[in-house]
Amino acid sequence: MDLSDYSPTNDLARATTIPARWYIEPQFLELEKRKVFRRTWQAVGHKQQVAEAGQYFPFEVAAEPLLAARGEDGVLRSFSNVCRHRAAVIVEKSGKGNVLRCPYHGWTYKLDGRLHGAPEFDGVVDWDSTSVCLPAARIETWGPFVFVNVDGAAPCLPEVMGSIPREIAELGCPVENLHFCCRREYVIHCNWKVYVDNYLEGYHLPAAHPSLYRELDYSEYRVETHRWYSSQHAPIRPPQAGEKRHYDELLPDKRALYYWIFPNFMLNVYPDNLSSNLIVPLGHDRTLTIFEWFTYAEGEISGKTVAFSDQIQQEDIRLCESVQKGLGSPGYERGRFSVKRENGVHHFHLLLHEALTV
């Protein structure tokens, strides 16, 4: 695919956004599946789903069916969820057992991916059942999350995460002992990159998020970029005398950390809870956003916290769907960046171009 219509530069003052057609032409998503999502660490589930030997759960990365399973030896593995016989999907839902059984012809596999049984397959020439194994993928965990890298070539997960674990620990987040509370899903009629662009800048806060803007010290809002992620610093402004604000209840000591990890995973870390946001393309113009909340101690997340998040999300949905519509205008090709406010979006576009052209 010809990508010559975008010439990246590290000079933010001279840079342009990626072209509109990268958001609206279906073939770009197919390229991104191969070169972005299959080549990066993807959050696919929780460790509690495979805490015990014999547990497994299915998932997809870039439309490829995969499994995570903990073997009888206690090792956590990931491999293809496609039967080596006639390509049926083996497992449709989470479970626990000694073997995985394909529902089509009854072939079974061990929890390390090796073939266990192939009924009525005697007499097949030049076929060695002991060599049949479901293709493996790399799998790692961090905190409550399970990550998978399909093509096996991504940098190790700690390298991608950089200083995030240390900074989260310094805030007081017990990442290895988080308690899952709730999940919300939203389907948005926009390209996945539109949503990521929106997350990576606070430039739209004054115009689009008035309630959030009133809580923040916008003059101190900044985005810092790193090799594979960016972080956002959004300090809460001091209250005026006698002022009682919604955000004071949600964030009493005024500290928070916000991270985006290339290409589609976000973390929002507060002194008493952590939320994650996973962005999953459903098509070139439809995106699933998955929000999950975790607390540091057992108990429910505040209803006010979830409600405030939903309010911001609904505002962002309207923005993203409006942008997707505008990207289809024949009169729009690309935009420029605010040097002060949009370095995070620029960083994303550089990483995207790098991934697509390797």
Secondary structure, DSSP 4 states (H G I P E B T S, - for coil): ---TT----S-TTT-BPPPTHHHH-HHHHHHHIIIIITTS-EEEEEGGGG-STTEEEEEEETTEEEEEEE-TTS-EEEEE-B-TTT--B--SS-EE-SEEE-TTT--EEETTSBEEE-TT-TT-TT--GGG-BPPEEEEEEETTEEEEESSS-SPPHHHHHTTHHHHHHHHT--GGG-EEEEEEEEEESS-HHHHHHHHT--TTHHHH-HHHHHHB-GGG-EEEE-SSEEEEE-PBPPPPTT---HHHHH-TT---EEEEETTTEEEEE-SSEEEEEEEEEEETTEEEEEEEEEESSSSPPPHHHHHHHHHHHHHHHHHHHHHHHHHT-TT----B--TTT-HHHHHHHHHHHHHHH-
